[in-house]
Amino acid sequence: MPTTQATAIDHNNPWYILGAGAMGCLWAAYLTLAGFPAVLITRTKRNGSNIQLTKNGHSQSITVKQITVSEVQQSALNIKQLLVTTKAQQTLPALTDIKPNIDKQATLLILQNGMASKDIAKLLPSQQLITGITTDGAYRTSELTVVHAGEGETLIGDRHIIQYLPKQFLSIKYCDDIDSRQWQKLAINCAINGLTVIYQCRNGELLDNEKAMARIQLLCDEITTVMQALAIDIQNPLFEQTVHTLNITANNFSSMYQDCKQQQTTEIDFINGYLCNEAKRLNISCPENQRVLASIKQIEQSYA
């Protein structure tokens, strides 16, 4: 989603962070450490205001301001800078809840899995939307305890905004082709996340599972066919990219695995589901992606 206007960022305005999961807590902590005002928007009141951040076995407690959605709604708060780290399936409902408090000229940085960002422009047509993608791995062990499990890279589709982000703590770089990179991130998620749920494992454990790796090859072949039909640049063979990602995130639990463990709805409709919808539109068969999609939907239905 390319930027079409000058980025209106003010160091004195706080970054409000919508989505208080692992990635939201991680960014709230690092923004605060970097000296940028940050406020975490939570669904419900949390017990305490300190985020416990662990990285490489070292833990530190960081005080981060917090506000609940209902407190935002009841206030005259005017949000000018919003970082969106909600799950894809929760994004539009969450933004709708606080839409009256989002400035008409606000800057939104969308940092999440899946393709929900494509629908946000319809809800917020006058705001500036900037897409970001990240390969950082993080998971929570409690509401306010987050582990930075894997150091990755965050690509941002706007050059100017990077100076207002915690680049001394995270690898943050400008990307002039963010849409293609977003598709590549989607492809990797399609190949990995659902299988970590199906085989109940960390990312790296898939490498030692012969059946899982055969399925990854099938998934990658199907995804590559769809991306080629859409004329999306694939820099390296997708299977090789996936194996590389599995190696560098070997100790991570995928976000989808974490959602299923907590019996929550996953992002599957915005990952393999999105891929399958694009394939259907292009009249391309993707049976392995359909199988993964169906398996995760069946697991979600078993919660009740």
C-alpha positions in Angstrom: 0.0 0.0 0.0 2.2 2.9 -1.2 2.3 6.2 0.5 0.7 9.0 -1.5 1.2 12.0 0.8 3.8 13.3 3.1 3.8 11.4 6.4 2.4 13.5 9.1 4.3 12.3 12.2 5.0 14.3 15.3 7.5 13.0 17.9 5.4 14.6 20.7 2.2 12.7 19.7 2.0 9.2 21.2 1.9 6.1 19.2 -1.4 4.4 20.2 -1.1 0.6 19.7 -4.2 -1.3 18.8 -3.8 -5.0 19.5 -2.2 -5.9 22.8 -1.0 -9.3 21.9 2.6 -10.4 21.6 3.5 -8.1 18.8 1.7 -5.1 20.3 3.4 -5.6 23.6 6.7 -6.0 22.0 6.4 -2.8 20.0 5.0 -0.9 23.0 8.0 -1.9 25.0 10.5 -1.0 22.4 8.9 2.3 21.5 9.0 3.2 25.1 12.6 2.2 25.5 13.4 4.3 22.4 11.9 7.4 24.0 8.7 7.6 21.9 5.5 8.1 23.8 3.4 4.9 23.5 0.0 3.9 24.7 -1.3 0.3 24.6 -5.0 0.0 23.8 -6.4 -3.1 25.6 -9.8 -4.8 25.3 -10.1 -5.1 29.1 -8.3 -3.6 32.1 -5.0 -5.3 32.8 -3.4 -6.0 36.2 -0.5 -3.5 36.2 1.2 -1.3 33.7 4.6 -2.9 33.4 5.4 -5.1 30.4 8.0 -7.8 31.2 10.2 -8.1 28.1 12.5 -11.1 27.7 15.2 -11.3 25.0 18.2 -13.7 24.9 17.4 -14.8 28.5 17.5 -11.2 29.8 14.3 -9.7 31.3 13.4 -6.1 32.0 10.3 -4.4 33.2 9.1 -1.5 31.2 6.3 0.9 32.2 3.9 1.4 29.4 0.7 3.6 29.5 -2.5 1.6 28.8 -6.1 2.5 28.0 -9.0 0.3 27.4 -11.2 0.5 24.3 -14.2 1.6 26.4 -12.1 4.4 28.0 -11.1 5.5 24.5 -14.8 5.5 23.4 -15.9 7.5 26.4 -13.1 10.1 25.9 -12.5 13.0 23.6 -9.2 11.4 22.6 -8.0 12.3 19.1 -5.6 9.6 17.9 -3.1 10.9 15.3 -0.6 8.0 15.2 -1.9 4.4 15.4 0.1 1.2 15.2 -2.3 -1.7 14.3 -1.1 -5.1 15.5 -4.4 -6.8 15.9 -5.1 -10.2 14.4 -6.3 -9.9 10.9 -9.8 -11.2 11.7 -10.1 -8.7 14.6 -8.9 -5.6 12.7 -12.0 -4.1 11.2 -14.2 -4.6 14.3 -11.4 -3.2 16.5 -10.9 -0.1 14.2 -14.7 0.4 14.0 -14.9 0.5 17.8 -12.5 3.5 18.0 -13.1 5.1 14.6 -14.7 8.3 16.0 -11.4 8.9 18.0 -9.1 8.4 15.0 -8.1 11.8 13.5 -9.2 12.2 9.9 -5.6 12.8 8.9 -4.1 10.2 11.2 -1.2 8.0 10.2 -1.8 4.3 10.6 1.0 1.7 10.5 -0.5 -1.7 9.7 1.7 -4.5 11.0 0.1 -7.9 10.9 -0.2 -11.2 9.1 -2.6 -11.7 6.3 -4.2 -9.3 4.0 -6.7 -7.4 6.2 -4.9 -4.2 5.4 -6.5 -4.2 2.0 -10.0 -3.6 3.6 -8.9 -0.8 6.0 -8.9 1.9 3.3 -12.6 1.4 2.8 -13.2 2.0 6.5 -10.7 4.9 6.9 -10.6 6.6 3.4 -9.0 9.9 4.5 -6.3 8.5 6.8 -2.8 7.7 5.6 -2.2 3.9 5.7 1.3 2.5 5.7 1.9 -1.2 5.4 4.7 -3.0 7.4 5.7 -6.6 7.5 7.9 -8.3 10.1 9.7 -11.6 10.6 10.3 -10.9 14.3 9.1 -13.7 16.5 7.3 -13.0 19.8 5.0 -14.8 22.2 3.4 -13.9 25.5 3.6 -16.1 28.6 1.0 -13.9 30.4 -1.0 -10.7 29.6 1.9 -8.4 30.2 4.9 -10.7 29.7 6.4 -11.0 26.2 9.3 -13.0 24.9 11.2 -11.7 21.8 12.0 -15.2 20.6 13.4 -14.5 17.1 15.2 -11.5 15.8 13.9 -10.8 12.3 13.4 -7.8 10.0 10.6 -5.3 9.7 10.0 -3.7 6.3 8.0 -0.5 6.0 6.4 1.0 2.9 7.3 4.6 3.9 10.8 6.0 4.3 10.0 9.0 6.5 8.3 7.2 9.3 11.3 5.0 10.2 12.9 7.8 12.2 9.9 7.6 14.5 10.2 3.9 15.1 12.5 1.9 17.5 15.1 1.1 15.0 17.9 0.8 17.6 16.0 -2.2 19.1 14.5 -3.7 15.9 15.8 -4.1 12.4 13.5 -1.7 10.5 14.1 -0.9 6.9 12.3 0.9 4.0 10.9 -1.2 1.2 9.9 0.4 -2.1 7.9 -2.7 -3.1 6.0 -3.5 0.0 3.0 -5.1 -1.8 5.2 -7.8 -3.3 7.0 -8.4 0.0 3.6 -8.6 1.8 2.6 -11.3 -0.6 5.9 -13.1 0.1 5.2 -12.9 3.8 1.7 -14.3 3.2 3.1 -17.1 1.2 5.5 -18.1 4.0 2.6 -18.0 6.5 0.5 -20.2 4.2 3.3 -22.7 4.1 4.1 -22.8 7.8 1.4 -21.6 10.2 -1.3 -24.0 9.6 1.0 -27.0 9.7 2.4 -26.0 13.1 -1.2 -26.3 14.4 -1.8 -29.6 12.6 1.4 -31.1 13.9 1.4 -29.3 17.2 4.9 -28.1 17.1 7.4 -25.2 17.0 8.3 -23.9 13.6 11.7 -25.7 13.5 10.2 -29.1 14.4 8.5 -29.2 10.9 12.0 -29.6 9.4 12.3 -33.0 11.1 8.9 -34.2 10.0 9.1 -35.8 6.6 5.3 -35.7 6.0 5.1 -32.1 7.0 8.0 -31.1 4.6 6.3 -33.0 1.7 3.2 -30.9 2.4 5.2 -27.7 2.5 6.5 -28.5 -0.9 3.0 -29.0 -2.2 1.8 -25.8 -0.6 4.7 -23.8 -2.0 4.1 -25.2 -5.5 0.4 -24.1 -5.4 1.3 -20.6 -3.9 3.9 -20.1 -6.5 1.4 -20.8 -9.3 -1.0 -18.2 -7.9 1.7 -15.6 -7.4 3.0 -16.1 -11.0 -0.5 -15.7 -12.3 -0.7 -12.4 -10.4 2.7 -11.3 -11.8 4.1 -11.0 -8.3 7.9 -11.2 -8.2 9.3 -14.2 -6.4 12.9 -13.5 -5.7 13.9 -17.0 -4.7 12.2 -20.4 -4.9 9.4 -20.3 -2.2 10.3 -23.7 -0.8 13.9 -22.5 -0.1 12.5 -19.3 1.5 10.3 -21.4 3.7 13.1 -23.7 4.8 15.2 -20.6 5.6 12.4 -19.1 7.7 11.9 -22.4 9.6 15.6 -22.4 10.4 15.8 -18.8 11.6 12.5 -19.1 13.6 13.1 -22.7 14.8 12.2 -22.0 18.4 9.1 -19.9 17.6 5.5 -20.9 18.1 3.5 -19.5 15.2 0.8 -17.0 16.1 -1.7 -19.5 14.7 -0.4 -22.2 17.0 -0.7 -19.8 20.0 -4.3 -18.8 19.0 -5.3 -22.5 18.8 -3.7 -23.2 22.2 -5.9 -20.5 23.6 -8.9 -21.7 21.7 -9.2 -18.5 19.8 -10.2 -17.8 16.2 -7.2 -17.8 13.9 -6.1 -15.8 10.9 -6.6 -18.7 8.6 -9.3 -16.9 6.5 -6.8 -14.1 5.8 -3.9 -16.4 5.1 -4.6 -19.8 3.3 -8.2 -18.6 2.9 -7.1 -15.5 1.1 -4.8 -17.5 -1.1 -7.6 -20.0 -1.9 -10.0 -17.1 -2.8 -7.4 -15.6 -5.2 -6.8 -19.1 -6.7 -10.6 -19.6 -7.2 -10.8 -16.2 -8.9 -8.0 -17.2 -11.2 -9.4 -20.7 -11.8 -6.3 -22.3 -10.2 -6.6 -25.5 -8.2 -5.0 -25.4 -4.7 -6.0 -28.7 -3.0 -3.3 -28.7 -0.3 -4.1 -25.1 0.8 -7.7 -26.1 0.9 -6.8 -29.1 3.1 -4.9 -26.9 5.5 -7.8 -24.4 5.5 -10.3 -27.1 6.2 -8.2 -28.6 9.0 -7.8 -25.4 10.9 -11.5 -24.5 10.5 -12.4 -27.9 11.9 -10.1 -27.3 14.9 -11.7 -23.9 15.5 -15.2 -25.5 15.4 -14.1 -28.0 18.0 -13.7 -25.3 20.6 -17.4 -25.2 21.3 
